[in-house]
Amino acid sequence: MIKTLIKRTILTLLISTILGYLLLVAAYAIPTPRIRDNVRNSIGQYEGVTTNPEWSQGYKYTMLDDYTDATFILANAIYPAAEDDSNPFLNAAIVPHHDYKGVNNDAVMELTDYEGESFIFNYVRYWHGYLVPLKPLLFLMSLNSVRILNFLFELIMIAVIMQLAVCKTGNMRLGIALTGALAVLNPVSCAMNFQYAAVMNVTLLALLTVLLFGDRIDVKKDAPIFFLLVGIIVVYVDFLTYPIVSFLMPLLTYMILRKKELLTSAKEGILAVITYLAFWGVGYVGMWGLKWVVGTVFSGGKENALAEGLEQVIYRSGNGEVHYGFFETVLANFRMLFIVPVLMVLMIAIIAAVVVAIKNRRRIKVNAAVVSTLLFAGLIPFVWYFGAREHSMDHAYFTFRNLAGTMMAVVLAILETIIPIEN
């Protein structure tokens, strides 16, 4: 079994690398004049605003990341211009764009005929797989239309997932836990930003897959490869925002659906969590590392993506010029949620849970295997914060979303205890 899983893991990583690269080549083969026009027609919304606007001022919980959207994502999407190298095989490997010195929002500068000095910046260390859907969509419609389409996609996905959660479990517990997690994710911001949408959409697709086919995903043979694929896909499309959510929310859903097999004891449950996390991590780290190889090889060695990638890993883990403490980092992420509206809803939820617990007090029986496994899984975001302290501190305005997994785990553990329903 182990040898088979290792072979499948290696093969999956190799196939994913080849397929991922070829899909990017295809995206870069799309002519850009129409893409540039469709982005130019809507680029005004990025002009004259701060790089991180808040759709409810004063609350970083509502902060957007227009900086990344306009400086990298859209700048990459409109490349190449007429005067640039249009070789899709090279561009897919090194992902270049025009970088304007001394300013941000490079796509705005380029499409509004800004006359400042620029140079070609190759953003090699990430896959930039978001370009695979984004470039064709921008070829077909305006930038603003794509944003609305993303909102509608996420809305429909959430509605279907909630319906399936009730149908598959026969109760509201999973749906309530997913609602709590989504409240932390803040779907409004995720719908408005391409930067935030990547992990959100992968997570929603993974949840849909688990809810539709969870009974067919064998816990020993198939589940490890499934989470491996989730890790591969999320690192393919994401910069480094809140990726652990793509693992934890589908994992918790899968474990609830397969409770009789995975949660027979605390030992078995925790071992399953560790196993699936390891495969997700191999997919995430392995696919990312292979991009460094692709970038280095296809640039003919001009880009040393391997050295740059390793340097960034060391820096982002908190070993750069600035050293942040673990507890300081965790508090910074929790602080994003310490706002009156969220605390009000949380207080109402706690009161409701207490009322339900009192009502069901004679039927309450703590299932140690279930509760301990769920709470153990809920600790995973803190492991991420420890391992990526610098990144999680500097970008707490979006890395706080990793806590959606913790929220879901805690809510599930409480509901599994205070609402004893035999499945």
N, C-alpha and C positions, 0 to 999 in steps of 0.2 A: 504493500500500500504506500509506504513512504517513498520508495524508489519511483513508483508510478507518479506520485504527486510532484516529486522533484523534476522528473522528465517533463510533465505537463506544464510545470511552472516555467522552466527554461524555454520550452517551445512557445508558450503563450507570450513571454516577454519578447522573443525574437520576432514572432509574427506581428505582434503589436508595434514593434519598432519599425519594421518594414512597411506595414500598412499605414501607420501614423505618418511616416515620412512621405509616402506616395500620395496620401490625401492632402498634405500640405503642398506638394508639388502641383496637384490638380487645382488647388485653391489659387496658387500663384500664377497658374496658366490663364486664369480669367482676366480679360482685358480690364484695365483700371480706369480709362476715361469716364465710363458711365458710373463706376463706383465713386470716383472723385466728385462727379456732379451731384450724385445722390447724397453724399455726405456734406458737400458744400451748401446744398439747399437747406440743411438743418443745422449747420455748424454754429449759427448765431447763438444758440442756447448755451454754448460754452464760452462765449465772449463776455468780458466784463463781470464775471462772477469769481468768487473765491475758488480755490482748487478743491476745497472740501466743504461745500455748502450743506446746510442743515434744512430739511424740509419742515422742521419745527424748531425755530431758532432757540438756542440755549440748551438743546438736548443733543449730546454727541451720539446718543442711541439712534438718532435720525440722520447722522452724517453720511453724506454720499462721498464718492471718490471720483469726482470729475477729473482730477489730476491724472490718474492712471488711464481713464477712458480716453482723454484727449491727447495725452503726452505719449502713450504707448499703444494702446489697443487700436484706436482709430488711425494713428500715424502709421502703424503697421498695415492696416487694412487698405490704405490708399496708396501704398507703395507697390510697384514702382511708378514714378512719373515718367513722362516721355523721354527725359534725358538720362534716366537711370538704366542700369543693367537689368534686363528683363528675364534673365536666365532663371526659370522656376526651380531648377534643381539646386542651384546655389542659394537662391533666396529662401527656399524652404529650410535650408540647413542653418543659415546665419541670421535670418529674420532682420533685415535692415530697415531703417527709416531715417527721415531727415530730422536731425536734432538741432534746434536753434539755440545759440549761446545766450545765456543770461535770462532766458524766459522759459515758462512752462507752456503747456497746451500746444505742442508742436504741430498737431493737425490743424489747429486754428490758424497758426502762423503761416503754414504752407498754403492753405486754401484761401487765405485773405490777402495774398501777395505781400506778406510782411517782408521787408527788405533787410532784415538783420542777418548776421553771419550764421551760416549753418554748416553742418558736416554730416556724413553718413555714420550713424550709430548702429552697430550690429548687436542685437540683443540675443546672444547665442545660447545662454545657459537655460532658457525655458523653451518648451516645445511650441507654445503659442497655438495650440490646437483649436482655440476658440475661432481662429481664422477660417477653419473648415466650414462651419455653418455661416459665419458672419460675412465673408466675402461674397458668396452667392446671394445672400439676402440683400446685401447692399447693392449688388448688381441689379436686383429686381425692384427695389423700393428705396424710399428715403430713409435716412438715419432715424428720424422720429417714428416712422412706420415700424421699423424693426424693434424699437423700444416698446411700442404698444403691443406688437406681436409677442414679445417676450413676456409682457404682463399677462396677456390672455393665455399663453401657454402655461405659465405658472399657476394661474387661477384655476384653469381646467384640471391640471394635474393634482392640485391640492384637493379639489372637490371630489375627484375620482378616488384618490387615496383615502380620504375620510370615509367615503361610502364603503370601500372595500374593507377598511379596518373594522367597521361594524359588522359587515357581512361575514367576514372570515372568522371573527372571534365570538360573535353572537352577543357582544356587550359593548359598552362605551369606553372601557378602560384604556384600550390602545388609542382610540380616537382622542380622548382627553389628554393623554400624554403627548401625542403628536401635536395637539393644539398648543400645549405649553412650550414645546420645543420650537414651534413656528413663531410663537410670540417673541422668543429670544432672537431668532433669526431675523425678524423684522422683514416680512415679505415685500412691504412697500419699497424699501430701499433696494432690496435684491431685484425687484422688477425694473427699477429705474437705472441701475448701473450694470454695465457689461462686466465690470470688475467683480461685482458681488454675484452676478447671475451664474457664473460658471459652476461653482460648488453647489449652489442652490439647485440648479437644473440637473446636475449629476445625481445629487441626493434624491431628488424627486423621482428620477428615472429608476434609481436603485430600489427605492421604496415600492414603486409600482411593480417592478420585477419580482420582488419578494412576496408582495401580496397576491400577485397573479399566479406565480409558479413556486412559491415557497414549499408547497407539499411535494414538489417534484425534485427539489434541490436536496440531494442526499447530504446528510450532516457530515459525513466523513469524506466522501469522494468528490462531491460537487461544491459544497459550501466554501472550502478553502480556495478553490479556483474562482468562484464568484467574487469573493472579497479581493482576491488578487486582481481581477479585472477592474473592480471599482477603484482600487488604488492606481492602476495604470491609467484609467480614463480621467480621473480627477487631476492627476499631475500633468496629463497631456493638455488639458484646457485651462488650468488655473495657474496664476502667478505664485501665490503662497498666501492665501487669505485665511480661510478657516477649514482646511481640508479634512480634519479629523471628524467633522460632522458627517461627511460622506460615508464614513465607516460606521460610526456609532448609531446613528438613527436606523439604518437598515439592519444592523446587527441586533439591536434591541427588538425590532419588529420581528425578525426571523426567530429569535429565541422565544418570544411569546407564542408565535405560531407553532413552534416545534418544542414546546415546553416539556412534553412527556418524554422526549428523547434527550434534550439538552440540559434540563433542570431537575434531574432526578436526585442530585446531591450537589452541595456547594462545591465540592472538589471537581466534579464533572463539569459543572457550569463555568467555573472560573478557568479551568483548563481549556474549554471551548473558546472562551473569550480571548485568551492568550494566543491560542492557535490561529484563530481567524485574524486577530490583529497582526500577527507575524506575517501572514500571507498578504494582507493589505499593505503592510509596510514594505515587503519585498517588491510588490508591484509598484508602489509609489517611488521608493528609492531606486529600484532597478530601472524603471522606465526613465526616470530623471537622469540617472547616470549614463544611460545609453544615448540620451540626447547630447550629452557632452562629447561622446564618442563621435556621433554623427556630425556635429558641428565642427569638430576638429578635423575629421577626415575629409569632409566635403569642401572645407575651406582650404584644403591643401596644407594644413598646418599653420595658416596665417592667424587663425583664431585658436588659442589654447583654451578651449572651453573646459577641459578637465581641470586645469590649474585654477581657472576663474571660479568654477563651480565649487571646488574644495575650499577655496579661500572664503567664499560666501557662506558656506556651511559653518565654517569655524567662526566667522563673524556673527552670523545670525543666531548662533547658539549661545551668545553672550560672552564670547571670548575676544571681542573687538576692543576698541579704545574705551568704550563705556561699559562698565559692568553693572548689571542690574541684579538685585536680589530676587529670589524666587517669590517670596511673600509679597514683595513690592510689585512684582509683575502680576501676580494673581489679583491683588487688590485693585490694580489699575484696570483690569478687565471687568471685575465685578462692578467697579464704579460706574461703568457705562449703563448698568441696569439699576443703579441706585437713584431712580428718579420717581417723582410723585405718582405719575400714572401707572407705572409698572408696579410700584409698591402697593398702590391701592388695590389693583387687581390681585396681586399676590396675597394680600391680607384677606380679601373676600374668599379666595380659594382656600386659604388655611381655615377660615371660619367654617366654610362648607364642609371641609374634610373632617373637622372636629365634630360637627353635627352628625355627619354620616357615621363616624366612628362610635359616637355615643349611642346612636340608634341601633347599630349592629354589634354592640359591645359583647353580647353573649355568643355571637357567632364568630367573632374574630379569633383567628388562629394564625400566628406568624409562620409562614413557610420559609424556614431558614435557607433552604437551597435556592429558592427563587429570589428572595430579598437580598441575600448576600451577593449573589451573582450580579444582580442588577446594580447594586451599589458599587460593587467592584468595577463594573464597566463604566459607571459614572465618574470614576476617578481618572479615566484616560485623558481627558482634556488637561488635567493638571500635570500629567507626565509630559504632554506636549508643551505646556508653558515652561516647564523646567528645562526641556531640551532646546527650546527656541526662545530663550528669555529676551534677547535683544529685539528680535522681531515682534514678539508678543507685547513688549512694552511700548515700542515706538509706534506700533500700529494697533493699539488696543481698541481704536475706534472701529475696527472690523474683526480683529481676532477674538473679541468677546463672544462672537457667535459660536465659537467652539463649545461654550457653556450650554448650548442648546441640547447637546448630548447628555450633559449632567442633569439638566432640567427634566428631560424625558425619563432618564433612569430613576431619579428620585420620585417623580410622580407615579411611575409604574410601580415602584416598590411600595409606595403608600397605598395606592388603589388595590394592589394585589392583597394587601393586608386588611384594609377596612371594608372592602366589598368582596366578601368570600363567595365567589361564584364557581361552581364546578363546571369545568369545560369538558 
